[in-house]
């Protein structure tokens, strides 16, 4: 697996930071946000020159890490969650100038007035020799989890021999931040940026925008063992749903969230009693957190308060289309280490949010099954069930 995130640009550095409860939130530096209500975000710290589209660069780097060993045999496919931002503002300005035409060089022509999703898929498939028709997911905040879940099914069914799967996004730009400000979705705690993302806390005032990419290399357990691959975890179930309740707010009873979680468990033939941890969607918005809490309670019943629930977004913000993929990497880090990472900034729990959210510090807890949730705009919901790898099992 590979990751580019606000708190680490390798799987190892990311896992170390997430267990330590480090925040990647700070003042926005990528553009002048001084005129906006929200002036903070979780930016990726990138060494060296940044290519013109951040989300493409992040995906290529995360995929390079995930595919760094010998490639599996057979034909692979790409399943990618990505945002649908159209064109760059600089391109649009240039195109409207009198006498404007196509750029002179072929390299610039490739990217001029092209959507990042087109280019990311093209470049990833070309670079990693992925010959199966690619699958692109644009299910908003659920896209990264949908991408992994779909790839899991393609490999499990034998349609693909192996897959690169994950998500990438960067909306830390005037349109992205300005648009979320317009609907009052983001935190305005500009004076204390590292404390601004506070899932399940009664003083939360919206999510913090983040950016990055997470990519996993998936193959069948049999083939992975046969070639001596370093197996990090197993994906055993995937469920999604669409409740269509509202564009930017969840179903108040968590109907779609519950359906996605139930379907992931049913797909894996695993009982709710076997779930050891939930990696929550945990956005830090007033409506999402109590809704997700209620859905988890309905899923787990009487043992809900015994199950650890952690929110990665408290440290990295909301990576939108990349959120579920990077959070899957965080969940795998928990499975491998025997620790559950913390939900930071949980100082004053909301009375409507009364589960064990692992506040402030990681806890040592052996987990076998972790459910990872992503609940997106428009009522698009997805969950995957991850299992710790047992070489003897």
N, C-alpha and C positions, 0 to 999 in steps of 0.2 A: 504494500500500500504506500501511497505517497500523499503529501499534504503541503499546501502553502497556506499560511494562516497569519493572523495578526500577532500570534504568540509563538510562532516557530515555523520554519520553512522546511522541516524534515519531519518524518513521523516520530523520530526519537526526541527531537527538541520540543515538538508539540506535546507529546505525552508527558515529558518532564514538566512543562509549563502548566498544563491542565491539571496535573496532580498537585502542583504547588499553589494553584489558585491565583495565577498571575493574570492581570487584566491587560488587554491590548488596546484599550480605548484611550483616545487623546484628542487634542484639537485637530480639526481638519486642516491638512497641509496641501492637498492635491488641487485645491482651487480656493478662491477667496469666498469664504462662507460668512463673512462678517454681517451681511444683510439678512441672513436667515435666522429663524427662531432656534434651529438646531445647528450648532457649530462644532459638534464632536462626532467622531466615528472611530471604528477599529480598522486602521489601515495596515496593510502588509508592509513590512520593512524589507525593501528589495535592494540588493546590492548590485551595483553596476547599472548601465543604461536600461531603461524600461522600454520595451517595444510599444508600438502605438496603441494597442488594445490590451489592457491589463488582464481581462478575463481569459484571453487566449494564451497569454504568457503564463498565467497561473496554471491553466490546464496542461500545457505542454510540460511544465516542470513537474507537476504532481504525477503525470503519466510516466515521465522519464524515471522517476523514483520507483513507481509501482512495477515497471517493466524492466528494472535494472538487471535482473538475473537472466538466465537462459530462458528463451521464449518457450511456452508450451507447444506441443506438436499440434498440427492441424490448422484449421482456419479460425481466426478470431473475429469478433465483432466489437463495435463500439456502442455503448449506451450512455448518453450524455444528457445531464440536466443543465440547462443554460437559460439565461434571461433573453428576452426578445427586444432589447434596445435596438432601434433602427439607426444605423449610420452614425458617424461622428459629427459633432457640431462643427468642427473645423472643415470637414468635407462639404457640409451644406453651405457654409459661408463662402468657401472657394467656388462652389458650383454656381452660386448666384451672381458672381462678379461678371461684368460685361466681357464677352469673348472667352469665357471659361470653357475648357475642354478637358479631355482625359489627360492624366499625368503622362509625362514622357516615358518613364521607365516602366518595364513590364511588371516589376515588383510592386510599384505604387498602383498600377492599374488593378492588380489582384485585390487590393484592399480598398480601393476608392469606391465609395457608395456601396459597400457590401455589409451585410449584417454579420456581427460577430459569430452567430450560430453557424452560418454557412462556412465561415473560414475555420472555426475551431474544429468542426467535424472533418473538413477536408484535410487540414494539417495533421490532426491526430491519426486519421486512417492511413495517410501517406507515410508518416514517420514510423508507425509501428506495424505496418503491413497488415492492416485489418481489412479483409476482403469481403466479409459478410455485409449486406446492406445495413448501414448504421441506423440507430434509433435515437431521435432527439426528443427530449422531454421539456415541455414548457409549462409545467403545472405549478408555476410560481414557487412558493416556499416548500412544496412537496417534491420538486423536480429531482433533486439529488437522490432522495430515497426511492422515488419511482424508477430512476435510472438503474440503481443497484438491484432493486427488486425484479425489474424486467429482465435484466441480464442474468440474474439468478435462475429465472424460469427458462430462458433461452439455453443456458448451459445444461441445466438439469434435464431438460427435454431432449437434449442431443442435437437441437437445431444449430447451436454453435459449439465448437470444441472448447473455446475459452473466450474471455471477454475482458475488455477494459471498461470499467463502469464508474461513474461518479458525477460530480457536478462542479461548475465553475461560475463565478459571478463577480462583478464589481459595479456597484451603482453609486459609488462615492464620487458623484459629479453633480453639476448644477441641476440637471433635470431629475436625477434620482433622489437626491436629498431634498430638493425643492418640492418635488411631487409628494413625498411622504410628509413633509411639513404642512403641505396644503390640506391634508386630511388629518392632521394632528396625531400622526401615528408614532412619531419619534420623540425621544426624551429631550427635554430642554434644560437638563441639569448641566449646563455648560461649565459651571465653575468647579465641578467635581467630576470630571469625566470618567475616572476609573470606578466611581461608585454609581454611575448612571444606569447601568444595566443591572436590574435587581429583580429577577423573577421571583414571584410568590411573596414579595415584600409589600406591605400595605402602602408604602410611600413610592411605589413604582409609578412612572408617568409616561411610559412608552418604550419602544425598543430602540436600541442603538444599531445603526447600520454598520455592517462589516463587509469584508471582501476576502476572496481566497478560492481555493480549490481542494477537493479531496478525490482521489482515484484509487480504486481497488482492482487488482487482477484476480479474476475468478476462473476456476476450472473445477472439474469434478474431483471429489476426494480421491477416487481411485487413481486418476492420472497424476494428481499432485504427489501422492505417495510413491507412485511408480518412478517418477523422475527425481525424487528426493527434494521436492520444493520445501521452502521454509513456510509452513502453514501457520497462519496467525490466528485464524478462527474459522468457524463454519457459519454460513448463512443457511438457515433451516426453514424460514417462513417469510412470506410477504403478503400483505393485504393492503388494499386501497379502497377508497369510497369517494362519493361526490354528493354532498348534501345540498349544495346550491342555495344555502341560506342567505348569504350576503356577500358583496364583493370584498369588503375589508373587515368583516367581523364574523366570528364563528357562530355556529348553531348554539344557542344558550344552554341547551342540555347536553351538548357534546355528542349529538347523534352520530355524525360522520366520523368523529374521532374514535368513538367506541367501536363502530363497525370496522374501521381499519385495523384496530388492535385485535379485535376478535378474529378477523379473517386471517391475520398473520399467524395467530396461534392455531387456528383450524388448519391452515396450510401445512404447518409443521407437525400437526397432531400432538400438540403440547397443551397441557392443562394450565389455566391461570395460576393454579397452586404451585407450578414449577417455575414461575417467573421470579427471578432474584433481584432484578433492578429494572428501572425504567429510565432511559435517557429521554427526558421530556423535551417537547417542542419549546416550552418555557420561554416565551418571547419577552416577558416583562411588560406586557400591555394589560390594562385594567380588565379586559374581557377574556383574553385567552387563558390566563393562569387559573382562575376559578373554574372555567369550563373544562380545562384539561384535568384538573384535580377531580372534578365530579366524574368525568369519564373513566379515570383510573380507578376510582372507588367502585364504580359499577362493574368494571372488569374484574377486579381482584376481590371484591366482597369484603368479608370480615378481616382478611389479612392485609388489607391495603396499607395500613399504618406500619406494618412490619417490613414493607418492601422499600428499599432505598430508591429515591427519585432524584436525579441530578440534572442540572440545566447548564449545558456547555455555553449557551449564549450569554451567561453572566460574565464570561471572560472574553469572548471573541465577538460579541454582538451577533446580529442576524445577517447571515451570508446569503440570504434569499435562495436562489437556485442551487447554491453550493452548500447550504446549511446542513441538509440531511447527510450528505456525503462526508463532510468534515466531522460531523457528530458521530457518524458510524466509526470513523477512525478513533474518536474519543472513547466510544463504547468498547471497541476492541482493546484499547489500552487498558481499560478497566478489567476486562476478561483476562488479559495476559498477566497483569500485575498482582491481582488479588486485592486491589484497592478500588474504591468508588470515588471518583473525583468530586470536588465540592461544588456547591452552588454558592458563589461568593455574593457579598452585599446583602445577604438575607439577615437583616438586623431586627426587623419588626414584622414577623409573619402576619400576613393577611388572615383574619379569622376564617375566611372562606377557603383558605389554602392550609390544610391541617395535616399534611402527610410528612414523612421523613425526607426532607429535601437535601440532606447532607450539608448543613449550613457551614460555610466558611472554611472548613478543613476536610481533607480527604479522610475516609475511614477505611480501615482494613476489613475487607469482607470478601470472602471467596464467592464468586458468582459463576453460575453455569449458563444461565440464560439471561440475556438483556434484550429488552424490547426498546427499539429506538423509533421515536415519533417525529413526524413532520406534517404539520397541518397548514395548508396554504390558502391564499386569497381565493375567493370564489367558492370555498367549500371543498377544495381538493385536499384529500387526506391520504397519508401513506405511513405504514409501519413495517419495519423488518425485524425479525427475530434472529438474534445472533447467539451462537453457542460457543463456549470455550472448547478448544481443540484438545482432545485426549488421544495421544498417540497409541494408547493401549485399547481404546474403545472402537 
